Amino acid sequence: MISVQSGCLLGIAGFPITVEVDIRPGLPGFEIVGLPSASVKESRARVRSAMRNSGFQFPGQKVVVNLAPADARKDGTLLDLAIALGILAHQGRVPREKLGGVLIAGELSLSGQVRPVPGALALAALAEELKCAFMFPEQNSLQAASIAGVQCMPVTSLQEVVLILQGKREPRTLRHSDYTGERHPPPQEDIVGQQQAKRALTIAAAGRHHILLVGPPGVGKTLLARAAASLLPPLTKQEAVEVTTIYSAAGLETSELVRHRPVRLPHHSSSRTALIGGGAHPRPGEISLAHRGLLILDELPEFSTDALQALREPLDQKRVHIARAGYNVNFPADCWIVATANPCPCGYLGSSVRECRCSSGDLARYQRRLRGPLLDRFDMFCQLPEVPAAELSQRDPEPWYQNAAAVPWAANGRDIVLDPNAQLMLNRAQGRLGLSMRSYHKTIRVAKTIARLCGSPQVDPLHVAEALQYRYQGRLGF
């Protein structure tokens, strides 16, 4: 029996799979056991054709492949190359000892070429954890090269792999790549007016405070939410590895590390699974695809109640934990959320331009969609009024989207303390406004961000007053 080390994906993480190959006398056959999915079972045809088209003879005996551990379900095409090499080692075409200490993953084409696989970054991290070398498709090279502690061996075909393992060809090595993140470009549209909303978004971006923009149709809510991406600083290399791991495991292949912070804008018809993640084969949802970036929830009350309520725990924990009968996975979900909403179904409640025509029942049903526990997890609220005609020709004296650039996104404000008068104001506000403990601490966080933006070494009463203003002024009945 021959054993070959490989791996599969569970969620976004790699887990080790030992491919055991045994060839015995009997009628010709090819059997794969160990809870393989349909795509794994189909590797029998790919491996047989790849070997023959690469100049190797497929054994005319009974071939049994076991994927251990046998109680874990295996999915995908990552095991093709490991299965083929196990058969070739059993035939003596590949030295058995050369397969030790190498994690092998790759999909085989019928011609014997090695095709790229999803999750190469997660498998490279697994190889580092197992202290193995990593043999993988060449097209995944730019991702795998970002894991510095792994000996990477990119390959293009089954023939090349056999020559490398026979010692007739030197394996190619990768130089671990340098990385430089990039900021999102500034918005192309010139956003007129809405100075308070721009100020609120600047504060929210600097401290990663979830914010809800409320206002009638056409005042610029969606435009501002999209433009907020330009407030984000570049990704660090560690953050880029995290984001690329998620995208690669989700099948959203990137040839190299992601360089811009992700921006996701799911439609309001998205299901709970699409938003949070999961499914028969666990995949990350939109909140995880926005990890380390921006998640825009446009028309927030139009999302299903089930999807909205599922956001509550991820907003607190910054991760999604999904437990099902067949699997138990965690997806990272540390993102910044900018949401928008109309104040009522027709959109003109409180408008000075048009009259609201919603009935009290329509208004109550609409506002009940955003329940208190969910709203309590937003740090800031901002009301956007209609833009007066006098402001339509005005332009900002400086680009508003650059105001947050000087403040590190990861700064937590622990070095900033509250002035005694600011603490007194906050204590009084807690009693008068009925702040929950979550709201109380979120107000402090927002006040500290405002102080950092102002260059102040402490939180003053003015900073607390502005933080309290953003806590309540935009909720408008929600």
C-alpha positions as a printed Julia matrix, in Angstrom:
478×3 Matrix{Float64}:
   0.0    0.0     0.0
   1.14   3.54   -0.8
   0.23   6.64    1.23
   0.28  10.15   -0.24
  -0.37  13.33    1.76
  -2.95  15.69    0.34
  -5.68  17.98    1.61
  -9.25  19.23    1.12
 -11.2   22.3     2.12
 -13.77  22.66    4.88
 -15.16  26.16    4.66
 -12.07  28.26    4.05
  -9.59  26.1     5.95
  -7.58  23.16    4.68
  -7.57  19.82    6.48
  -5.18  16.9     5.82
  -6.23  13.9     3.75
  -4.14  10.75    3.45
  -4.62   9.1     0.05
  -4.04   5.35    0.46
  -3.61   3.35   -2.77
  -3.69  -0.43   -2.98
  -3.46  -2.52   -6.17
  -4.34  -6.22   -5.86
  -4.97  -9.17   -8.18
  -8.49  -9.45   -9.51
 -10.8   -8.18  -12.18
  -9.84  -4.69  -13.46
 -11.58  -1.97  -11.49
 -11.05   1.42   -9.87
 -12.8    2.13   -6.59
 -12.58   5.18   -4.31
 -13.84   4.93   -0.71
 -13.82   7.29    2.27
 -16.96   9.45    1.74
 -15.99  10.9    -1.67
 -18.37  13.36   -3.34
 -19.43  13.01   -6.97
 -16.56  15.26   -8.13
 -14.04  13.06   -6.26
 -15.52   9.88   -7.74
 -15.19  11.37  -11.21
 -11.43  11.55  -10.68
 -11.35   7.88  -11.75
 -11.93   8.92  -15.36
  -9.58  11.91  -15.14
  -6.74   9.91  -13.56
  -7.07   6.99  -15.99
  -7.0    9.22  -19.08
  -4.26  11.51  -17.7
  -1.96   8.55  -17.03
  -2.48   7.01  -20.46
  -2.07  10.32  -22.31
   1.11  11.02  -20.32
   2.74   7.77  -21.44
   2.0    5.66  -18.35
   0.04   2.42  -18.27
  -2.98   2.2   -16.01
  -2.91  -1.08  -14.05
  -5.12  -3.87  -15.31
  -5.88  -5.03  -11.77
  -8.15  -3.97   -8.93
  -7.26  -0.44   -7.76
  -8.66   0.66   -4.38
  -8.16   4.22   -3.1
  -9.07   5.11    0.48
  -9.32   8.75    1.58
  -8.55   8.93    5.28
 -10.05   9.93    7.63
 -12.9    7.92    6.18
 -15.64   9.66    8.21
 -14.96  13.15    6.75
 -16.67  14.06    3.48
 -14.3   15.0     0.65
 -15.27  17.35   -2.14
 -13.56  18.95   -5.12
 -10.84  17.98   -7.58
  -7.79  18.61   -5.41
  -6.99  14.91   -4.94
  -6.47  13.95   -8.61
  -2.71  14.39   -8.66
  -2.18  12.61   -5.33
  -4.24   9.61   -6.5
  -2.29   9.35   -9.78
   1.07   9.53   -7.98
  -0.03   6.86   -5.51
  -0.81   4.5    -8.41
   2.5    5.3   -10.13
   4.43   4.72   -6.89
   2.7    1.36   -6.48
   3.9    0.46   -9.99
   7.46   1.52   -9.13
   7.47   4.46  -11.56
   7.93   6.91   -8.67
  10.17   6.29   -5.6
   7.95   5.81   -2.56
  10.28   7.7    -0.24
  10.04  10.81   -2.42
   6.35  11.14   -1.57
   7.05  11.59    2.14
   6.99  15.11    3.54
   5.16  16.59    0.54
   1.56  17.78    0.45
   0.27  17.26   -3.09
  -2.81  18.92   -4.59
  -3.95  19.46   -8.15
  -6.64  18.68  -10.7
  -5.67  16.6   -13.72
  -6.94  17.24  -17.23
  -7.48  14.29  -19.58
  -4.22  15.21  -21.32
  -2.23  15.05  -18.08
  -1.91  18.78  -17.47
  -2.22  20.0   -13.88
  -5.0   22.54  -13.56
  -5.4   25.15  -10.79
  -7.5   24.36   -7.74
  -9.51  26.55   -5.35
  -8.12  27.08   -1.87
  -4.42  26.9    -2.78
  -3.61  29.51   -0.13
  -5.39  27.49    2.58
  -3.52  24.35    1.51
  -0.2   26.21    1.57
  -0.98  27.25    5.15
  -1.82  23.61    5.92
   1.53  22.51    4.49
   3.27  25.04    6.72
   1.37  23.68    9.73
   2.31  20.08    8.83
   5.92  21.13    8.08
   5.64  19.71    4.56
   6.72  20.9     1.16
   3.83  21.86   -1.1
   3.43  20.58   -4.68
   0.66  22.39   -6.51
  -0.46  23.73   -9.94
   1.79  26.42  -11.38
  -1.2   28.72  -11.95
  -1.63  28.98   -8.18
   1.97  30.16   -7.74
   1.37  33.8    -6.87
  -0.96  32.84   -4.04
   1.17  30.03   -2.61
   4.3   32.22   -2.68
   2.75  34.5    -0.04
   3.24  31.84    2.68
   6.87  32.36    3.6
   7.47  29.19    5.63
   6.68  26.64    2.9
   8.89  25.07    0.23
   6.76  25.56   -2.89
   7.05  23.27   -5.92
   4.82  24.45   -8.79
   4.15  21.89  -11.54
   2.42  21.94  -14.91
   1.9   18.29  -15.86
   1.91  14.73  -14.55
   5.01  13.97  -16.63
   6.91  16.84  -15.01
   5.94  15.65  -11.53
   7.23  12.14  -12.25
  10.54  13.49  -13.6
  10.97  15.66  -10.48
  10.28  12.74   -8.14
  12.64  10.48  -10.13
  15.39  13.07   -9.69
  15.72  13.7   -13.43
  14.57  17.3   -13.19
  15.15  19.95  -10.55
  11.93  21.31   -9.04
  11.28  24.97   -9.64
  11.34  27.17   -6.58
   9.39  30.32   -5.92
  10.7   33.54   -4.52
   8.25  34.69   -1.91
   6.57  37.73   -3.35
   6.59  41.25   -1.99
   3.23  42.88   -1.43
   1.9   46.43   -1.6
  -1.76  47.17   -0.97
  -3.67  49.81   -2.91
  -6.42  52.23   -1.94
  -9.68  52.38   -3.8
  -9.75  55.22   -6.35
 -11.72  58.35   -5.44
 -15.38  58.48   -6.5
 -15.9   59.58  -10.08
 -19.13  61.38   -9.27
 -19.03  64.76   -7.56
 -21.28  64.39   -4.51
 -23.02  67.7    -3.88
 -23.9   68.82   -0.36
 -24.6   66.39    2.5
 -21.69  67.72    4.54
 -22.93  66.15    7.75
 -23.23  62.75    6.1
 -19.7   63.07    4.72
 -18.44  63.95    8.17
 -20.29  60.98    9.67
 -18.86  58.59    7.07
 -15.35  59.93    7.7
 -15.73  59.21   11.42
 -17.29  55.81   10.73
 -14.47  54.82    8.35
 -11.74  55.94   10.75
 -13.1   53.76   13.55
 -14.88  51.03   11.55
 -18.19  52.05   13.08
 -21.24  50.49   11.44
 -23.46  53.3    10.17
 -27.03  53.59    8.88
 -27.87  56.41    6.45
 -31.57  57.35    6.5
 -33.24  59.7     4.05
 -35.77  60.08    1.22
 -35.05  58.76   -2.3
 -32.52  60.62   -4.41
 -30.58  62.42   -1.67
 -27.35  60.45   -2.26
 -27.47  57.59    0.27
 -26.34  54.89   -2.13
 -23.83  57.17   -3.84
 -22.21  58.04   -0.51
 -22.17  54.4     0.57
 -20.35  53.39   -2.62
 -17.94  56.32   -2.33
 -17.08  55.27    1.24
 -14.73  52.63   -0.21
 -12.27  55.43   -1.01
 -11.98  56.14    2.73
 -10.41  52.75    3.4
  -6.63  52.41    3.8
  -4.66  49.8     1.8
  -4.66  46.18    2.92
  -1.67  44.95    4.9
  -0.09  41.71    3.68
  -1.58  39.69    6.54
  -5.03  41.08    5.78
  -4.54  40.38    2.08
  -3.71  36.74    2.87
  -6.91  36.46    4.92
  -9.07  37.99    2.18
  -7.47  35.97   -0.62
  -7.91  32.75    1.38
 -11.66  33.44    1.62
 -12.04  34.32   -2.06
  -9.98  31.35   -3.22
 -11.92  28.88   -1.06
 -15.19  30.36   -2.35
 -14.13  29.65   -5.93
 -13.64  33.36   -6.71
 -10.14  32.77   -7.98
  -7.57  35.52   -8.0
  -4.19  34.99   -9.65
  -2.41  36.8    -6.81
  -3.11  38.36   -3.45
  -6.03  40.77   -3.35
  -4.72  44.35   -3.31
  -7.89  46.37   -2.64
 -10.12  46.01    0.35
 -13.2   44.04   -0.72
 -16.45  45.91   -1.31
 -19.63  43.82   -1.44
 -23.09  45.11   -2.33
 -25.6   42.23   -2.09
 -29.12  42.72   -3.46
 -31.86  43.01   -0.85
 -33.41  39.77   -2.14
 -30.36  37.81   -0.89
 -31.21  34.87    1.34
 -29.9   34.27    4.83
 -27.45  31.66    3.5
 -26.18  34.04    0.8
 -25.62  36.75    3.4
 -24.2   34.67    6.27
 -22.84  31.57    4.55
 -23.43  27.84    4.8
 -25.21  25.51    2.42
 -24.82  21.79    1.71
 -21.12  22.41    1.01
 -20.19  25.27    3.36
 -19.33  28.47    1.53
 -18.66  31.96    2.92
 -21.48  34.47    2.64
 -21.4   38.14    1.7
 -20.45  39.24    5.22
 -17.33  37.0     5.03
 -16.52  38.01    1.46
 -16.43  41.58    2.82
 -13.92  40.59    5.55
 -11.44  43.44    6.16
 -13.46  45.59    3.77
 -16.85  47.19    3.22
 -20.3   45.58    3.17
 -22.99  47.86    1.74
 -26.54  46.91    2.7
 -28.58  49.16    0.44
 -32.3   49.41    1.28
 -31.77  47.63    4.59
 -35.47  47.23    5.55
 -36.14  45.41    2.26
 -33.94  42.46    3.3
 -35.82  39.51    4.75
 -36.29  39.55    8.51
 -34.56  36.17    8.77
 -31.45  37.46    6.96
 -31.3   40.66    9.03
 -31.63  38.91   12.38
 -28.87  36.5    11.39
 -26.5   39.49   11.25
 -26.68  40.15   14.97
 -24.12  37.65   16.25
 -21.6   38.19   13.42
 -21.62  41.93   14.1
 -20.64  41.25   17.72
 -18.31  38.28   17.27
 -16.77  39.36   13.91
 -17.06  35.79   12.72
 -19.78  33.39   11.58
 -20.07  30.02   13.27
 -22.19  27.5    11.36
 -23.0   24.12   12.91
 -24.78  21.5    10.81
 -25.16  17.74   11.03
 -22.35  17.18    8.54
 -19.92  19.97    9.41
 -18.9   22.66   11.86
 -17.13  25.7    10.38
 -16.09  29.25   11.21
 -15.92  32.07    8.68
 -14.22  35.41    9.51
 -16.57  38.39    9.26
 -14.66  41.46   10.42
 -16.05  44.07    8.04
 -17.33  47.64    8.06
 -21.04  47.96    7.32
 -22.65  50.97    5.66
 -26.42  50.53    5.37
 -29.08  52.77    3.84
 -32.81  53.02    4.41
 -35.8   55.11    3.46
 -37.73  56.42    6.47
 -40.99  54.79    5.27
 -42.31  52.64    2.38
 -42.93  55.63    0.11
 -39.71  57.27    1.31
 -41.0   60.73    2.19
 -41.76  60.61    5.92
 -40.48  63.88    7.36
 -39.74  65.29    3.91
 -40.09  69.03    3.32
 -40.64  68.49   -0.41
 -43.27  65.77   -0.7
 -46.02  64.49    1.54
 -45.81  60.98    2.97
 -48.8   58.89    1.87
 -48.11  55.8     3.98
 -50.81  54.59    6.36
 -50.0   54.05   10.01
 -50.18  50.28    9.45
 -47.76  50.45    6.51
 -45.38  52.56    8.56
 -45.53  50.24   11.57
 -44.89  47.12    9.48
 -42.0   48.8     7.68
 -40.3   50.01   10.83
 -40.73  46.67   12.59
 -38.38  45.08   10.04
 -35.46  46.77   11.75
 -35.81  45.48   15.28
 -34.14  47.05   18.28
 -31.45  44.36   18.88
 -30.19  44.79   15.31
 -30.23  48.6    15.39
 -28.42  48.54   18.73
 -25.45  46.99   16.94
 -25.06  50.01   14.66
 -22.7   52.62   16.1
 -23.93  55.63   14.14
 -27.07  56.92   12.43
 -27.23  59.84   10.05
 -30.25  61.62    8.59
 -29.83  62.89    5.02
 -32.18  65.74    4.07
 -33.04  66.92    0.56
 -30.27  69.05   -0.93
 -31.4   72.71   -1.21
 -31.27  74.26   -4.68
 -28.69  76.79   -3.48
 -26.19  73.98   -2.77
 -26.5   72.25   -6.14
 -23.79  74.41   -7.7
 -21.44  74.29   -4.69
 -18.36  72.07   -4.56
 -16.34  70.87   -1.61
 -13.2   72.96   -0.94
 -11.21  69.71   -0.54
 -11.89  66.06   -1.28
 -13.9   64.79    1.69
 -12.8   61.19    1.11
  -9.2   62.0     2.13
 -10.04  63.2     5.62
  -9.8   59.77    7.26
  -6.52  58.76    5.62
  -4.33  60.07    8.44
  -6.0   57.88   11.07
  -4.9   54.21   11.21
  -7.88  51.95   10.61
  -6.79  49.5    13.29
  -6.34  52.13   16.03
  -8.52  51.29   19.03
  -8.26  54.49   21.07
  -6.99  52.8    24.25
  -4.46  55.6    24.65
  -7.25  58.2    24.76
  -9.06  58.87   28.05
 -12.29  60.71   28.77
 -12.13  64.18   30.29
 -14.05  64.26   33.63
 -16.61  66.68   32.15
 -17.03  64.38   29.13
 -17.59  61.42   31.44
 -20.19  63.41   33.39
 -22.02  64.32   30.17
 -22.04  60.7    29.07
 -23.38  59.5    32.43
 -26.2   62.03   32.3
 -27.01  61.02   28.71
 -27.2   57.38   29.72
 -29.94  58.16   32.24
 -31.91  60.58   30.08
 -31.66  58.71   26.76
 -31.89  55.19   28.17
 -28.61  53.99   26.68
 -28.05  50.25   26.85
 -24.63  49.08   27.96
 -23.82  48.28   24.32
 -24.91  51.76   23.23
 -22.95  53.33   26.1
 -19.68  51.69   25.06
 -20.3   52.31   21.35
 -20.78  56.01   22.1
 -17.41  56.05   23.87
 -15.78  54.36   20.88
 -17.24  56.88   18.45
 -16.19  59.78   20.71
 -12.63  58.44   20.83
 -12.54  58.22   17.04
 -13.72  61.84   16.79
 -10.99  62.86   19.23
  -8.36  61.04   17.14
  -9.56  62.78   13.99
  -9.29  66.12   15.77
  -5.8   65.31   17.07
  -6.92  65.59   20.69
  -5.12  63.62   23.43
  -8.39  63.16   25.33
 -12.13  62.98   24.77
 -13.78  66.35   25.44
 -17.49  67.09   26.0
 -17.79  68.29   22.39
 -16.61  64.9    21.15
 -19.19  63.12   23.33
 -21.93  65.5    22.17
 -21.17  64.76   18.51
 -21.06  61.01   19.18
 -24.46  61.19   20.92
 -25.85  63.17   17.99
 -24.87  60.44   15.55
 -26.31  57.84   17.89
 -29.86  59.15   17.62
 -30.46  61.83   15.03
 -30.99  59.52   12.06
 -33.17  56.76   13.5
 -36.43  58.53   12.64
 -38.83  56.1    14.23
 -36.89  52.86   13.68
